[in-house]
Amino acid sequence: MTRTFGQLTRHLAERRPVVMGILNVTPDSFSDGGRFFEPSHAVEHARRMVAEGAAIIDIGAESTRPGAARMTPAEQIRRLEPVLPALGDLDAVISIDTTSEEVAAFAISHGADIINDVSAGRESPGMFALAAKTGAAMVLMHMLGEPATMQKSPVYEDVVREVRQFLALRIDSAVAAGVDRGRIIVDPGIGFGKTLTHNVQLLANIGELSSLGCAIMIGVSRKAFIGRLTGCDEAGNRLGGTIAACLDSFKRGAGIFRVHDVAQTAGAFAVDLAIAAQGRNP
């Protein structure tokens, strides 16, 4: 029996962390580009992440790393066609990482239940209508600019306030289009048009997004700001910083954690929750 989004919302309501495993069927993603481009490798990796504790598999066929080239919807669908049908029996919710309503519609028709849209519905005018019609959940993320330009001197007067205001407006637009507010997830967009200081400020104040009334997702896995803080140039060596950011963000109100290293992140949460429970019940 496959997991449902309703089960995830109950976990979130009970303050249980939800791990989302990243599945990039791309040749150029910043950390693991090319490793799972072969469909059989992608399916095998998805199954492994579920076994390791992922409750959501987020599959994307277009890189959104800084400076990434755009892929047409047709090319994204071509990459997804041999993979999505093979994931139908997974005990996990399938999320499609795309800004294209055409790609999202294809993924939903093959079992996806979440649209993870880094443009927060701005790029495809029909994305909110699609989510409303199909009942798909939506991740609305903040991004300054677009992937090709977002890291070129991003400037804010108050990054926490501006990100929160942006997400509040996108939630209102989604709800006005018929999207169920209870199926909206917000993501502050760590690394998407932010400096090191902006990223740290957002993580330190992640709880301010709780007043939006939606689940909060963060994606910090292996990102450059962790490398700058730790001195780790290789993305694959940033696991410690990734786990530290996830654990801290969970305590501040985040509930969904988009990561590459599922087993290690799930294990860290298991230990953290066990310690917390013992503290309440000596």
C-alpha positions in Angstrom: 0.0 0.0 0.0 1.4 3.4 -1.0 1.7 6.2 1.4 -0.7 9.2 1.0 -0.3 12.9 1.5 -3.0 12.7 4.2 -0.7 10.5 6.2 2.1 13.0 5.8 0.0 15.8 7.1 -0.8 13.8 10.2 2.9 13.2 10.8 3.5 16.9 10.4 0.6 17.8 12.8 2.2 15.4 15.4 5.6 17.2 14.9 7.2 14.2 13.3 9.9 15.1 10.6 9.2 14.0 7.1 12.2 13.2 4.9 12.0 13.9 1.2 14.6 12.1 -1.0 16.0 13.8 -4.0 15.9 11.9 -7.3 17.5 13.9 -10.1 17.1 12.3 -13.6 19.4 14.9 -15.0 23.0 15.0 -16.3 23.8 18.4 -14.7 22.4 18.7 -11.2 24.9 20.4 -8.9 25.7 17.5 -6.6 24.7 14.2 -8.2 24.1 15.1 -11.9 24.4 12.1 -14.1 24.4 9.5 -11.4 20.8 8.6 -11.8 20.2 9.7 -15.4 19.9 6.0 -16.5 16.3 5.0 -15.7 17.2 1.7 -14.0 19.6 3.5 -11.7 17.0 6.1 -10.9 14.4 3.5 -10.0 16.9 1.6 -7.9 17.9 4.7 -6.0 14.3 5.7 -5.3 13.6 2.3 -3.8 16.8 2.5 -1.7 15.8 6.0 -0.4 12.3 4.7 0.6 13.9 1.8 2.4 16.2 4.2 4.2 13.3 6.3 5.5 12.1 8.7 2.8 8.4 9.4 2.9 8.5 11.5 -0.2 10.5 11.0 -3.4 11.0 14.3 -5.3 11.8 13.6 -8.9 13.1 16.3 -11.2 14.2 16.2 -14.8 15.5 19.8 -15.1 18.4 21.1 -13.0 17.7 24.3 -11.0 21.3 24.8 -9.9 22.8 28.3 -10.3 23.4 29.0 -14.0 21.5 25.9 -15.2 20.2 25.7 -18.7 16.5 25.3 -19.1 14.9 22.1 -20.4 11.8 22.0 -22.6 8.7 20.3 -21.1 9.0 17.6 -23.9 12.6 16.8 -22.8 11.6 16.6 -19.1 8.8 14.3 -20.0 11.1 12.2 -22.1 13.4 11.7 -19.1 10.5 10.9 -16.8 8.7 8.5 -19.0 10.7 5.4 -18.2 11.0 6.2 -14.5 7.6 7.4 -13.1 5.5 4.3 -14.0 8.1 2.1 -12.2 7.6 4.0 -8.9 3.9 3.4 -8.6 4.3 0.7 -5.9 6.6 2.6 -3.7 5.5 3.2 -0.1 6.1 7.0 -0.6 4.4 10.0 -1.9 5.8 11.1 -5.3 6.6 14.7 -5.9 7.4 16.3 -9.2 10.0 19.0 -9.2 9.0 21.2 -12.1 7.8 24.7 -13.1 5.9 23.4 -16.1 2.2 22.6 -15.8 2.6 20.2 -18.8 5.3 18.2 -16.9 3.3 18.4 -13.7 0.2 17.1 -15.5 2.1 14.2 -16.9 3.6 13.3 -13.5 0.2 13.5 -11.8 -1.2 11.1 -14.4 1.5 8.7 -13.4 0.9 8.9 -9.7 2.6 12.1 -8.4 0.7 13.8 -5.6 2.9 16.9 -5.0 4.0 19.6 -7.4 7.3 21.1 -6.2 7.4 24.4 -8.1 10.5 26.6 -7.5 8.7 29.4 -9.3 5.7 29.2 -6.9 3.3 29.1 -9.8 4.7 32.2 -11.6 6.2 30.5 -14.6 3.1 28.4 -15.7 -0.2 30.3 -15.5 -2.2 27.1 -15.3 -0.2 25.5 -12.5 -2.6 26.5 -9.7 -5.6 25.5 -11.7 -4.0 22.1 -12.3 -3.4 21.6 -8.6 -6.9 22.6 -7.8 -8.4 20.3 -10.4 -6.4 17.3 -9.5 -6.1 17.8 -5.8 -2.3 17.7 -5.9 -0.4 19.3 -3.1 1.9 22.2 -3.9 5.3 23.4 -2.7 5.6 27.1 -3.2 9.2 28.3 -3.0 10.8 31.7 -2.9 13.4 32.5 -5.6 14.9 35.8 -6.4 15.2 35.9 -10.2 15.7 32.6 -12.1 18.3 29.9 -11.9 20.5 31.4 -14.5 20.8 34.7 -12.7 19.6 34.2 -9.1 23.1 34.2 -7.5 24.3 37.5 -9.1 24.4 39.9 -6.2 21.0 39.2 -4.6 19.9 42.1 -2.4 17.2 42.4 0.3 16.3 45.1 2.8 14.9 42.4 5.2 15.2 38.9 3.8 13.0 37.2 6.3 10.2 39.7 6.0 10.4 39.8 2.2 10.4 36.0 1.8 7.5 35.7 4.1 5.5 38.4 2.3 6.2 36.8 -1.1 5.0 33.4 0.2 1.9 34.9 1.7 1.0 36.4 -1.6 1.6 33.2 -3.5 -0.5 31.3 -1.0 -3.3 33.8 -1.5 -3.1 33.4 -5.3 -3.1 29.6 -5.0 -6.1 29.5 -2.7 -8.0 32.0 -4.9 -7.4 29.5 -7.8 -9.0 26.7 -5.8 -6.0 25.1 -4.2 -6.7 23.6 -0.8 -4.7 25.6 1.8 -4.1 22.4 3.7 -2.2 21.0 0.8 0.2 23.9 0.4 3.8 23.7 1.6 6.1 26.7 1.7 9.8 26.7 1.1 12.0 29.8 1.8 14.3 28.8 -1.1 17.7 28.4 0.7 20.4 29.1 -1.9 17.9 30.4 -4.5 18.9 34.1 -4.9 20.5 34.4 -1.4 23.9 35.1 0.0 25.5 33.2 2.8 24.1 35.7 5.3 20.6 35.6 3.8 20.5 31.8 4.1 21.6 31.8 7.7 19.2 34.6 8.6 16.3 32.6 7.0 17.2 29.4 8.8 17.6 31.2 12.2 14.1 32.7 11.7 12.3 29.8 10.0 9.6 29.9 12.7 8.3 33.2 11.3 6.9 31.2 8.4 4.7 29.2 10.8 2.1 32.0 10.9 1.4 31.4 7.2 -0.5 28.3 8.3 1.2 25.9 5.9 3.8 23.1 6.4 7.4 24.3 6.0 9.9 22.5 3.8 13.6 23.3 3.7 16.2 22.2 1.1 19.7 22.7 2.4 21.3 19.4 1.3 24.9 19.8 0.3 24.5 23.4 -0.7 27.2 26.0 -1.2 26.5 28.0 1.9 27.3 24.9 4.0 30.6 24.6 2.1 31.4 28.2 2.9 30.7 27.7 6.6 32.6 24.5 6.9 35.3 24.8 4.3 34.1 21.7 2.3 34.5 22.4 -1.4 33.2 19.0 -2.4 29.4 18.9 -2.2 29.4 15.3 -1.1 31.4 16.2 2.0 28.7 18.5 3.4 26.6 15.9 5.2 27.5 17.1 8.7 26.4 20.7 7.9 23.3 19.4 6.2 22.2 17.4 9.2 22.9 20.3 11.6 20.7 22.6 9.5 17.9 20.1 9.3 17.9 19.3 13.1 18.0 23.0 14.0 15.3 23.9 11.5 13.0 21.1 12.8 13.3 22.6 16.3 12.3 26.0 14.8 9.2 24.7 13.0 10.2 23.2 9.7 8.6 19.8 9.0 9.8 18.5 5.6 13.5 18.1 4.7 14.6 17.6 1.1 17.9 15.8 1.2 20.3 13.6 -0.9 21.5 11.5 2.1 18.3 9.9 3.4 19.6 7.2 5.7 21.9 9.6 7.5 19.3 12.3 7.9 16.5 9.9 9.0 19.0 8.4 11.5 19.9 11.7 12.9 16.2 12.5 13.4 15.6 9.2 15.1 18.3 9.8 17.6 17.2 13.4 18.2 13.5 12.4 18.8 14.6 9.6 21.1 16.6 12.0 23.2 13.8 14.5 23.2 11.2 11.9 24.3 13.5 10.7 27.1 13.8 14.3 28.3 10.0 14.5 28.6 9.7 11.1 30.3 12.6 10.6 32.7 
